[in-house]
Amino acid sequence: MNLGSVRVWINCSYRKIACESCNRIVVEDLGFFQPYSRVTHRLAAYIHELCKMLTITELVKHFE
Ligand SMILES: [Zn+2]
């Protein structure tokens, strides 16, 4: 995606942890993004702030 005039890629690895006592598999919390989410918390917060000033059309154009 474009962030302003800069092209940005985020490549992140996370571990899945198998719990032997309850047989559940959980994804580790890296703190800065939700597992399976396509945006970081910080980017989501940035978009949230932009939504206060821009229309959705302007917002989409900003990230094109
Ligand atoms: Zn468990």
N, CA, C, O and the ligand as a Tripos MOL2 file, in Angstrom:
@<TRIPOS>MOLECULE
protein
  257   255    65     0     0
PROTEIN
NO_CHARGES

@<TRIPOS>ATOM
      1 N           0.8350   -1.1900    0.0000 N.3       1 MET1
      2 CA          0.0000    0.0000    0.0000 C.3       1 MET1
      3 C           0.8700    1.2400    0.0000 C.2       1 MET1
      4 O           2.0450    1.1830    0.3620 O.2       1 MET1
      5 N           0.2970    2.3520   -0.4030 N.am      2 ASN2
      6 CA          1.0190    3.6130   -0.3480 C.3       2 ASN2
      7 C           0.6740    4.3480    0.9390 C.2       2 ASN2
      8 O          -0.4880    4.4250    1.3380 O.2       2 ASN2
      9 N           1.6870    4.8750    1.5670 N.am      3 LEU3
     10 CA          1.4890    5.6880    2.7640 C.3       3 LEU3
     11 C           2.0540    7.0580    2.4110 C.2       3 LEU3
     12 O           3.2610    7.2870    2.4850 O.2       3 LEU3
     13 N           1.1490    7.9720    2.0210 N.am      4 GLY4
     14 CA          1.6160    9.2250    1.4520 C.3       4 GLY4
     15 C           2.2410    8.9140    0.1140 C.2       4 GLY4
     16 O           1.6070    8.2880   -0.7350 O.2       4 GLY4
     17 N           3.4610    9.3360   -0.0890 N.am      5 SER5
     18 CA          4.1380    9.0800   -1.3610 C.3       5 SER5
     19 C           5.0790    7.8840   -1.2780 C.2       5 SER5
     20 O           5.8330    7.6130   -2.2130 O.2       5 SER5
     21 N           5.0320    7.1690   -0.1530 N.am      6 VAL6
     22 CA          5.9630    6.0620    0.0700 C.3       6 VAL6
     23 C           5.2380    4.7260   -0.0440 C.2       6 VAL6
     24 O           4.1650    4.5430    0.5310 O.2       6 VAL6
     25 N           5.8290    3.7960   -0.7900 N.am      7 ARG7
     26 CA          5.2750    2.4480   -0.9250 C.3       7 ARG7
     27 C           5.7040    1.6310    0.3000 C.2       7 ARG7
     28 O           6.8880    1.5870    0.6370 O.2       7 ARG7
     29 N           4.7470    0.9910    0.9580 N.am      8 VAL8
     30 CA          5.0420    0.2950    2.2170 C.3       8 VAL8
     31 C           4.6300   -1.1710    2.1430 C.2       8 VAL8
     32 O           3.5170   -1.4930    1.7260 O.2       8 VAL8
     33 N           5.5430   -2.0590    2.5550 N.am      9 TRP9
     34 CA          5.2250   -3.4780    2.7280 C.3       9 TRP9
     35 C           5.5090   -3.8320    4.1750 C.2       9 TRP9
     36 O           6.5130   -3.4030    4.7430 O.2       9 TRP9
     37 N           4.6440   -4.5970    4.7550 N.am     10 ILE10
     38 CA          4.9010   -5.1040    6.1010 C.3      10 ILE10
     39 C           4.9210   -6.6220    6.0250 C.2      10 ILE10
     40 O           3.9390   -7.2510    5.6320 O.2      10 ILE10
     41 N           6.0460   -7.1960    6.4050 N.am     11 ASN11
     42 CA          6.1920   -8.6490    6.3970 C.3      11 ASN11
     43 C           6.5080   -9.0730    7.8160 C.2      11 ASN11
     44 O           7.5480   -8.7000    8.3590 O.2      11 ASN11
     45 N           5.6270   -9.8450    8.4200 N.am     12 CYS12
     46 CA          5.7970  -10.1720    9.8210 C.3      12 CYS12
     47 C           5.4850  -11.6470   10.0590 C.2      12 CYS12
     48 O           4.5380  -12.1980    9.4980 O.2      12 CYS12
     49 N           6.2870  -12.2600   10.8880 N.am     13 SER13
     50 CA          6.0420  -13.6640   11.2540 C.3      13 SER13
     51 C           5.5630  -13.7350   12.7000 C.2      13 SER13
     52 O           5.9720  -12.9290   13.5360 O.2      13 SER13
     53 N           4.7110  -14.6830   12.9860 N.am     14 TYR14
     54 CA          4.2760  -14.9050   14.3640 C.3      14 TYR14
     55 C           4.2200  -16.4010   14.5990 C.2      14 TYR14
     56 O           4.1420  -17.1950   13.6610 O.2      14 TYR14
     57 N           4.2620  -16.7670   15.8650 N.am     15 ARG15
     58 CA          4.2440  -18.1870   16.2190 C.3      15 ARG15
     59 C           2.8660  -18.6130   16.7020 C.2      15 ARG15
     60 O           2.1420  -17.8450   17.3360 O.2      15 ARG15
     61 N           2.5250  -19.8510   16.3870 N.am     16 LYS16
     62 CA          1.3220  -20.4680   16.9440 C.3      16 LYS16
     63 C           1.7840  -21.3680   18.0770 C.2      16 LYS16
     64 O           2.7640  -22.1030   17.9510 O.2      16 LYS16
     65 N           1.0590  -21.2970   19.1880 N.am     17 ILE17
     66 CA          1.4640  -22.0410   20.3740 C.3      17 ILE17
     67 C           0.3760  -23.0510   20.7240 C.2      17 ILE17
     68 O          -0.7880  -22.6930   20.9080 O.2      17 ILE17
     69 N           0.7760  -24.3180   20.8120 N.am     18 ALA18
     70 CA         -0.1630  -25.3740   21.1850 C.3      18 ALA18
     71 C          -0.1000  -25.5690   22.6950 C.2      18 ALA18
     72 O           0.9690  -25.8190   23.2520 O.2      18 ALA18
     73 N          -1.2540  -25.4530   23.3560 N.am     19 CYS19
     74 CA         -1.3240  -25.6410   24.8010 C.3      19 CYS19
     75 C          -1.7140  -27.0960   25.0770 C.2      19 CYS19
     76 O          -2.7720  -27.5620   24.6560 O.2      19 CYS19
     77 N          -0.8380  -27.7960   25.7900 N.am     20 GLU20
     78 CA         -1.0920  -29.2180   26.0490 C.3      20 GLU20
     79 C          -2.2000  -29.4330   27.0670 C.2      20 GLU20
     80 O          -2.8750  -30.4610   27.0340 O.2      20 GLU20
     81 N          -2.3980  -28.4780   27.9730 N.am     21 SER21
     82 CA         -3.4030  -28.6940   29.0200 C.3      21 SER21
     83 C          -4.8340  -28.5110   28.5110 C.2      21 SER21
     84 O          -5.7380  -29.1990   28.9860 O.2      21 SER21
     85 N          -5.0650  -27.6040   27.5610 N.am     22 CYS22
     86 CA         -6.4310  -27.4130   27.0640 C.3      22 CYS22
     87 C          -6.5780  -27.7400   25.5800 C.2      22 CYS22
     88 O          -7.6530  -27.5740   25.0040 O.2      22 CYS22
     89 N          -5.4970  -28.2020   24.9690 N.am     23 ASN23
     90 CA         -5.5150  -28.6110   23.5650 C.3      23 ASN23
     91 C          -5.8970  -27.4960   22.5950 C.2      23 ASN23
     92 O          -6.3920  -27.7670   21.5020 O.2      23 ASN23
     93 N          -5.6690  -26.2470   22.9910 N.am     24 ARG24
     94 CA         -5.9740  -25.1240   22.0940 C.3      24 ARG24
     95 C          -4.6950  -24.6520   21.4200 C.2      24 ARG24
     96 O          -3.5960  -24.7910   21.9560 O.2      24 ARG24
     97 N          -4.8690  -24.0970   20.2400 N.am     25 ILE25
     98 CA         -3.7420  -23.4780   19.5480 C.3      25 ILE25
     99 C          -4.0150  -21.9790   19.5100 C.2      25 ILE25
    100 O          -5.0310  -21.5310   18.9790 O.2      25 ILE25
    101 N          -3.0980  -21.2190   20.0760 N.am     26 VAL26
    102 CA         -3.2590  -19.7620   20.0910 C.3      26 VAL26
    103 C          -2.1320  -19.1140   19.3100 C.2      26 VAL26
    104 O          -1.0520  -19.6860   19.1600 O.2      26 VAL26
    105 N          -2.3930  -17.9210   18.8160 N.am     27 VAL27
    106 CA         -1.3920  -17.1640   18.0760 C.3      27 VAL27
    107 C          -0.7840  -16.1490   19.0280 C.2      27 VAL27
    108 O          -1.5020  -15.4470   19.7400 O.2      27 VAL27
    109 N           0.5360  -16.0740   19.0390 N.am     28 GLU28
    110 CA          1.1830  -15.1550   19.9710 C.3      28 GLU28
    111 C           0.7830  -13.7150   19.6830 C.2      28 GLU28
    112 O           0.5820  -13.3310   18.5300 O.2      28 GLU28
    113 N           0.6730  -12.9310   20.7360 N.am     29 ASP29
    114 CA          0.3070  -11.5210   20.6200 C.3      29 ASP29
    115 C           1.5760  -10.6980   20.4840 C.2      29 ASP29
    116 O           2.3510  -10.5740   21.4320 O.2      29 ASP29
    117 N           1.7830  -10.1370   19.2980 N.am     30 LEU30
    118 CA          2.9820   -9.3280   19.0720 C.3      30 LEU30
    119 C           2.7700   -7.8720   19.4730 C.2      30 LEU30
    120 O           3.7040   -7.0710   19.4210 O.2      30 LEU30
    121 N           1.5620   -7.5280   19.8680 N.am     31 GLY31
    122 CA          1.3070   -6.2010   20.4030 C.3      31 GLY31
    123 C           1.0070   -5.1360   19.3730 C.2      31 GLY31
    124 O           0.2300   -4.2220   19.6500 O.2      31 GLY31
    125 N           1.5970   -5.2220   18.1920 N.am     32 PHE32
    126 CA          1.3980   -4.1430   17.2280 C.3      32 PHE32
    127 C           0.4510   -4.5000   16.1040 C.2      32 PHE32
    128 O           0.1510   -3.6480   15.2680 O.2      32 PHE32
    129 N          -0.0250   -5.7240   16.0550 N.am     33 PHE33
    130 CA         -1.0770   -6.0380   15.1010 C.3      33 PHE33
    131 C          -1.8430   -7.2650   15.5660 C.2      33 PHE33
    132 O          -1.3200   -8.0930   16.3120 O.2      33 PHE33
    133 N          -3.0690   -7.3710   15.1240 N.am     34 GLN34
    134 CA         -3.8820   -8.5300   15.4500 C.3      34 GLN34
    135 C          -3.5110   -9.6560   14.4870 C.2      34 GLN34
    136 O          -3.3260   -9.4140   13.2940 O.2      34 GLN34
    137 N          -3.4020  -10.8840   14.9940 N.am     35 PRO35
    138 CA         -3.1640  -11.9890   14.0750 C.3      35 PRO35
    139 C          -4.2230  -11.9980   12.9700 C.2      35 PRO35
    140 O          -5.4080  -11.7950   13.2330 O.2      35 PRO35
    141 N          -3.7940  -12.2280   11.7650 N.am     36 TYR36
    142 CA         -4.6510  -12.2940   10.5730 C.3      36 TYR36
    143 C          -5.1570  -10.9190   10.1220 C.2      36 TYR36
    144 O          -5.8280  -10.8290    9.0940 O.2      36 TYR36
    145 N          -4.8600   -9.8680   10.8480 N.am     37 SER37
    146 CA         -5.2830   -8.5360   10.4300 C.3      37 SER37
    147 C          -4.3580   -8.0240    9.3360 C.2      37 SER37
    148 O          -3.1780   -8.3720    9.3060 O.2      37 SER37
    149 N          -4.8840   -7.2040    8.4400 N.am     38 ARG38
    150 CA         -4.0740   -6.6940    7.3420 C.3      38 ARG38
    151 C          -3.4380   -5.3540    7.6740 C.2      38 ARG38
    152 O          -2.6230   -4.8580    6.8960 O.2      38 ARG38
    153 N          -3.7900   -4.7470    8.8220 N.am     39 VAL39
    154 CA         -3.1770   -3.4770    9.1960 C.3      39 VAL39
    155 C          -2.6690   -3.5410   10.6310 C.2      39 VAL39
    156 O          -3.1770   -4.3120   11.4460 O.2      39 VAL39
    157 N          -1.6620   -2.7230   10.9320 N.am     40 THR40
    158 CA         -1.1460   -2.6450   12.2930 C.3      40 THR40
    159 C          -2.0750   -1.7690   13.1310 C.2      40 THR40
    160 O          -2.8960   -1.0320   12.5840 O.2      40 THR40
    161 N          -1.9490   -1.8460   14.4540 N.am     41 HIS41
    162 CA         -2.7220   -0.9690   15.3440 C.3      41 HIS41
    163 C          -2.4390    0.4960   15.0120 C.2      41 HIS41
    164 O          -3.3350    1.3400   14.9950 O.2      41 HIS41
    165 N          -1.1610    0.7630   14.7490 N.am     42 ARG42
    166 CA         -0.7380    2.1350   14.4760 C.3      42 ARG42
    167 C          -1.3570    2.6590   13.1820 C.2      42 ARG42
    168 O          -1.8080    3.8030   13.1250 O.2      42 ARG42
    169 N          -1.3780    1.8220   12.1450 N.am     43 LEU43
    170 CA         -1.9920    2.2340   10.8810 C.3      43 LEU43
    171 C          -3.4950    2.4240   11.0620 C.2      43 LEU43
    172 O          -4.0720    3.3670   10.5220 O.2      43 LEU43
    173 N          -4.1240    1.5370   11.8170 N.am     44 ALA44
    174 CA         -5.5560    1.6690   12.0730 C.3      44 ALA44
    175 C          -5.8480    2.9820   12.8000 C.2      44 ALA44
    176 O          -6.8320    3.6570   12.4980 O.2      44 ALA44
    177 N          -4.9880    3.3410   13.7600 N.am     45 ALA45
    178 CA         -5.1600    4.5940   14.5040 C.3      45 ALA45
    179 C          -4.9710    5.7940   13.5710 C.2      45 ALA45
    180 O          -5.6810    6.7930   13.6820 O.2      45 ALA45
    181 N          -4.0020    5.6830   12.6460 N.am     46 TYR46
    182 CA         -3.7390    6.7440   11.6750 C.3      46 TYR46
    183 C          -4.9510    6.9390   10.7680 C.2      46 TYR46
    184 O          -5.3720    8.0680   10.5150 O.2      46 TYR46
    185 N          -5.5050    5.8330   10.2800 N.am     47 ILE47
    186 CA         -6.6950    5.8970    9.4250 C.3      47 ILE47
    187 C          -7.8640    6.4980   10.2080 C.2      47 ILE47
    188 O          -8.6370    7.2930    9.6720 O.2      47 ILE47
    189 N          -7.9830    6.1110   11.4720 N.am     48 HIS48
    190 CA         -9.0570    6.6430   12.3210 C.3      48 HIS48
    191 C          -8.9550    8.1660   12.4340 C.2      48 HIS48
    192 O          -9.9610    8.8710   12.3530 O.2      48 HIS48
    193 N          -7.7340    8.6630   12.6200 N.am     49 GLU49
    194 CA         -7.5270   10.1140   12.7180 C.3      49 GLU49
    195 C          -7.8640   10.7990   11.3920 C.2      49 GLU49
    196 O          -8.4790   11.8660   11.3790 O.2      49 GLU49
    197 N          -7.4570   10.1790   10.2660 N.am     50 LEU50
    198 CA         -7.7430   10.7650    8.9520 C.3      50 LEU50
    199 C          -9.2460   10.8300    8.6910 C.2      50 LEU50
    200 O          -9.7310   11.7570    8.0440 O.2      50 LEU50
    201 N          -9.9780    9.8400    9.1990 N.am     51 CYS51
    202 CA        -11.4330    9.7990    9.0020 C.3      51 CYS51
    203 C         -12.1350   11.0200    9.6060 C.2      51 CYS51
    204 O         -13.2330   11.3880    9.1870 O.2      51 CYS51
    205 N         -11.4870   11.6380   10.5890 N.am     52 LYS52
    206 CA        -12.0740   12.8260   11.2200 C.3      52 LYS52
    207 C         -11.9990   14.0490   10.3040 C.2      52 LYS52
    208 O         -12.7590   15.0050   10.4600 O.2      52 LYS52
    209 N         -11.0500   14.0010    9.3300 N.am     53 MET53
    210 CA        -10.8190   15.1720    8.4810 C.3      53 MET53
    211 C         -11.1950   14.9480    7.0140 C.2      53 MET53
    212 O         -11.5170   15.9000    6.3030 O.2      53 MET53
    213 N         -11.1560   13.6850    6.5600 N.am     54 LEU54
    214 CA        -11.3490   13.3920    5.1400 C.3      54 LEU54
    215 C         -12.6400   12.6200    4.9030 C.2      54 LEU54
    216 O         -13.1630   11.9540    5.7970 O.2      54 LEU54
    217 N         -13.1350   12.7280    3.6820 N.am     55 THR55
    218 CA        -14.2430   11.8620    3.2760 C.3      55 THR55
    219 C         -13.6480   10.4800    2.9680 C.2      55 THR55
    220 O         -12.4320   10.3410    2.8380 O.2      55 THR55
    221 N         -14.4980    9.4770    2.8550 N.am     56 ILE56
    222 CA        -14.0160    8.1330    2.5320 C.3      56 ILE56
    223 C         -13.3100    8.1350    1.1710 C.2      56 ILE56
    224 O         -12.2800    7.4830    1.0000 O.2      56 ILE56
    225 N         -13.8670    8.8650    0.2160 N.am     57 THR57
    226 CA        -13.2480    8.9590   -1.1190 C.3      57 THR57
    227 C         -11.8540    9.5700   -1.0260 C.2      57 THR57
    228 O         -10.9150    9.0760   -1.6510 O.2      57 THR57
    229 N         -11.7170   10.6370   -0.2520 N.am     58 GLU58
    230 CA        -10.3990   11.2760   -0.0860 C.3      58 GLU58
    231 C          -9.4380   10.3360    0.6280 C.2      58 GLU58
    232 O          -8.2500   10.2900    0.3080 O.2      58 GLU58
    233 N          -9.9550    9.5890    1.5950 N.am     59 LEU59
    234 CA         -9.1240    8.6400    2.3440 C.3      59 LEU59
    235 C          -8.5760    7.5450    1.4300 C.2      59 LEU59
    236 O          -7.3940    7.2070    1.4830 O.2      59 LEU59
    237 N          -9.4520    6.9990    0.5940 N.am     60 VAL60
    238 CA         -9.0400    5.9450   -0.3430 C.3      60 VAL60
    239 C          -7.9840    6.4980   -1.2880 C.2      60 VAL60
    240 O          -6.9780    5.8410   -1.5570 O.2      60 VAL60
    241 N          -8.2160    7.7140   -1.7930 N.am     61 LYS61
    242 CA         -7.2570    8.3360   -2.7100 C.3      61 LYS61
    243 C          -5.8860    8.5170   -2.0340 C.2      61 LYS61
    244 O          -4.8450    8.3590   -2.6720 O.2      61 LYS61
    245 N          -5.9030    8.8450   -0.7560 N.am     62 HIS62
    246 CA         -4.6760    9.0520    0.0110 C.3      62 HIS62
    247 C          -3.8220    7.7750    0.0450 C.2      62 HIS62
    248 O          -2.5930    7.8520    0.0340 O.2      62 HIS62
    249 N          -4.4690    6.6080    0.0870 N.am     63 PHE63
    250 CA         -3.7350    5.3400    0.2080 C.3      63 PHE63
    251 C          -3.5180    4.6410   -1.1220 C.2      63 PHE63
    252 O          -2.9230    3.5640   -1.1620 O.2      63 PHE63
    253 N          -3.9930    5.2400   -2.2210 N.am     64 GLU64
    254 CA         -3.7890    4.6070   -3.5400 C.3      64 GLU64
    255 C          -2.3300    4.6650   -3.9570 C.2      64 GLU64
    256 O          -1.9750    4.1830   -5.0330 O.2      64 GLU64
    257 ZN         -4.4060  -23.8170   27.5640 Zn       65 ZN65
@<TRIPOS>BOND
     1     1     2 1
     2     2     3 1
     3     3     4 2
     4     3     5 am
     5     5     6 1
     6     6     7 1
     7     7     8 2
     8     7     9 am
     9     9    10 1
    10    10    11 1
    11    11    12 2
    12    11    13 am
    13    13    14 1
    14    14    15 1
    15    15    16 2
    16    15    17 am
    17    17    18 1
    18    18    19 1
    19    19    20 2
    20    19    21 am
    21    21    22 1
    22    22    23 1
    23    23    24 2
    24    23    25 am
    25    25    26 1
    26    26    27 1
    27    27    28 2
    28    27    29 am
    29    29    30 1
    30    30    31 1
    31    31    32 2
    32    31    33 am
    33    33    34 1
    34    34    35 1
    35    35    36 2
    36    35    37 am
    37    37    38 1
    38    38    39 1
    39    39    40 2
    40    39    41 am
    41    41    42 1
    42    42    43 1
    43    43    44 2
    44    43    45 am
    45    45    46 1
    46    46    47 1
    47    47    48 2
    48    47    49 am
    49    49    50 1
    50    50    51 1
    51    51    52 2
    52    51    53 am
    53    53    54 1
    54    54    55 1
    55    55    56 2
    56    55    57 am
    57    57    58 1
    58    58    59 1
    59    59    60 2
    60    59    61 am
    61    61    62 1
    62    62    63 1
    63    63    64 2
    64    63    65 am
    65    65    66 1
    66    66    67 1
    67    67    68 2
    68    67    69 am
    69    69    70 1
    70    70    71 1
    71    71    72 2
    72    71    73 am
    73    73    74 1
    74    74    75 1
    75    75    76 2
    76    75    77 am
    77    77    78 1
    78    78    79 1
    79    79    80 2
    80    79    81 am
    81    81    82 1
    82    82    83 1
    83    83    84 2
    84    83    85 am
    85    85    86 1
    86    86    87 1
    87    87    88 2
    88    87    89 am
    89    89    90 1
    90    90    91 1
    91    91    92 2
    92    91    93 am
    93    93    94 1
    94    94    95 1
    95    95    96 2
    96    95    97 am
    97    97    98 1
    98    98    99 1
    99    99   100 2
   100    99   101 am
   101   101   102 1
   102   102   103 1
   103   103   104 2
   104   103   105 am
   105   105   106 1
   106   106   107 1
   107   107   108 2
   108   107   109 am
   109   109   110 1
   110   110   111 1
   111   111   112 2
   112   111   113 am
   113   113   114 1
   114   114   115 1
   115   115   116 2
   116   115   117 am
   117   117   118 1
   118   118   119 1
   119   119   120 2
   120   119   121 am
   121   121   122 1
   122   122   123 1
   123   123   124 2
   124   123   125 am
   125   125   126 1
   126   126   127 1
   127   127   128 2
   128   127   129 am
   129   129   130 1
   130   130   131 1
   131   131   132 2
   132   131   133 am
   133   133   134 1
   134   134   135 1
   135   135   136 2
   136   135   137 am
   137   137   138 1
   138   138   139 1
   139   139   140 2
   140   139   141 am
   141   141   142 1
   142   142   143 1
   143   143   144 2
   144   143   145 am
   145   145   146 1
   146   146   147 1
   147   147   148 2
   148   147   149 am
   149   149   150 1
   150   150   151 1
   151   151   152 2
   152   151   153 am
   153   153   154 1
   154   154   155 1
   155   155   156 2
   156   155   157 am
   157   157   158 1
   158   158   159 1
   159   159   160 2
   160   159   161 am
   161   161   162 1
   162   162   163 1
   163   163   164 2
   164   163   165 am
   165   165   166 1
   166   166   167 1
   167   167   168 2
   168   167   169 am
   169   169   170 1
   170   170   171 1
   171   171   172 2
   172   171   173 am
   173   173   174 1
   174   174   175 1
   175   175   176 2
   176   175   177 am
   177   177   178 1
   178   178   179 1
   179   179   180 2
   180   179   181 am
   181   181   182 1
   182   182   183 1
   183   183   184 2
   184   183   185 am
   185   185   186 1
   186   186   187 1
   187   187   188 2
   188   187   189 am
   189   189   190 1
   190   190   191 1
   191   191   192 2
   192   191   193 am
   193   193   194 1
   194   194   195 1
   195   195   196 2
   196   195   197 am
   197   197   198 1
   198   198   199 1
   199   199   200 2
   200   199   201 am
   201   201   202 1
   202   202   203 1
   203   203   204 2
   204   203   205 am
   205   205   206 1
   206   206   207 1
   207   207   208 2
   208   207   209 am
   209   209   210 1
   210   210   211 1
   211   211   212 2
   212   211   213 am
   213   213   214 1
   214   214   215 1
   215   215   216 2
   216   215   217 am
   217   217   218 1
   218   218   219 1
   219   219   220 2
   220   219   221 am
   221   221   222 1
   222   222   223 1
   223   223   224 2
   224   223   225 am
   225   225   226 1
   226   226   227 1
   227   227   228 2
   228   227   229 am
   229   229   230 1
   230   230   231 1
   231   231   232 2
   232   231   233 am
   233   233   234 1
   234   234   235 1
   235   235   236 2
   236   235   237 am
   237   237   238 1
   238   238   239 1
   239   239   240 2
   240   239   241 am
   241   241   242 1
   242   242   243 1
   243   243   244 2
   244   243   245 am
   245   245   246 1
   246   246   247 1
   247   247   248 2
   248   247   249 am
   249   249   250 1
   250   250   251 1
   251   251   252 2
   252   251   253 am
   253   253   254 1
   254   254   255 1
   255   255   256 2
@<TRIPOS>SUBSTRUCTURE
     1 MET1         2 RESIDUE 1 A MET
     2 ASN2         6 RESIDUE 1 A ASN
     3 LEU3        10 RESIDUE 1 A LEU
     4 GLY4        14 RESIDUE 1 A GLY
     5 SER5        18 RESIDUE 1 A SER
     6 VAL6        22 RESIDUE 1 A VAL
     7 ARG7        26 RESIDUE 1 A ARG
     8 VAL8        30 RESIDUE 1 A VAL
     9 TRP9        34 RESIDUE 1 A TRP
    10 ILE10       38 RESIDUE 1 A ILE
    11 ASN11       42 RESIDUE 1 A ASN
    12 CYS12       46 RESIDUE 1 A CYS
    13 SER13       50 RESIDUE 1 A SER
    14 TYR14       54 RESIDUE 1 A TYR
    15 ARG15       58 RESIDUE 1 A ARG
    16 LYS16       62 RESIDUE 1 A LYS
    17 ILE17       66 RESIDUE 1 A ILE
    18 ALA18       70 RESIDUE 1 A ALA
    19 CYS19       74 RESIDUE 1 A CYS
    20 GLU20       78 RESIDUE 1 A GLU
    21 SER21       82 RESIDUE 1 A SER
    22 CYS22       86 RESIDUE 1 A CYS
    23 ASN23       90 RESIDUE 1 A ASN
    24 ARG24       94 RESIDUE 1 A ARG
    25 ILE25       98 RESIDUE 1 A ILE
    26 VAL26      102 RESIDUE 1 A VAL
    27 VAL27      106 RESIDUE 1 A VAL
    28 GLU28      110 RESIDUE 1 A GLU
    29 ASP29      114 RESIDUE 1 A ASP
    30 LEU30      118 RESIDUE 1 A LEU
    31 GLY31      122 RESIDUE 1 A GLY
    32 PHE32      126 RESIDUE 1 A PHE
    33 PHE33      130 RESIDUE 1 A PHE
    34 GLN34      134 RESIDUE 1 A GLN
    35 PRO35      138 RESIDUE 1 A PRO
    36 TYR36      142 RESIDUE 1 A TYR
    37 SER37      146 RESIDUE 1 A SER
    38 ARG38      150 RESIDUE 1 A ARG
    39 VAL39      154 RESIDUE 1 A VAL
    40 THR40      158 RESIDUE 1 A THR
    41 HIS41      162 RESIDUE 1 A HIS
    42 ARG42      166 RESIDUE 1 A ARG
    43 LEU43      170 RESIDUE 1 A LEU
    44 ALA44      174 RESIDUE 1 A ALA
    45 ALA45      178 RESIDUE 1 A ALA
    46 TYR46      182 RESIDUE 1 A TYR
    47 ILE47      186 RESIDUE 1 A ILE
    48 HIS48      190 RESIDUE 1 A HIS
    49 GLU49      194 RESIDUE 1 A GLU
    50 LEU50      198 RESIDUE 1 A LEU
    51 CYS51      202 RESIDUE 1 A CYS
    52 LYS52      206 RESIDUE 1 A LYS
    53 MET53      210 RESIDUE 1 A MET
    54 LEU54      214 RESIDUE 1 A LEU
    55 THR55      218 RESIDUE 1 A THR
    56 ILE56      222 RESIDUE 1 A ILE
    57 THR57      226 RESIDUE 1 A THR
    58 GLU58      230 RESIDUE 1 A GLU
    59 LEU59      234 RESIDUE 1 A LEU
    60 VAL60      238 RESIDUE 1 A VAL
    61 LYS61      242 RESIDUE 1 A LYS
    62 HIS62      246 RESIDUE 1 A HIS
    63 PHE63      250 RESIDUE 1 A PHE
    64 GLU64      254 RESIDUE 1 A GLU
    65 ZN65       257 GROUP 0 **** ****
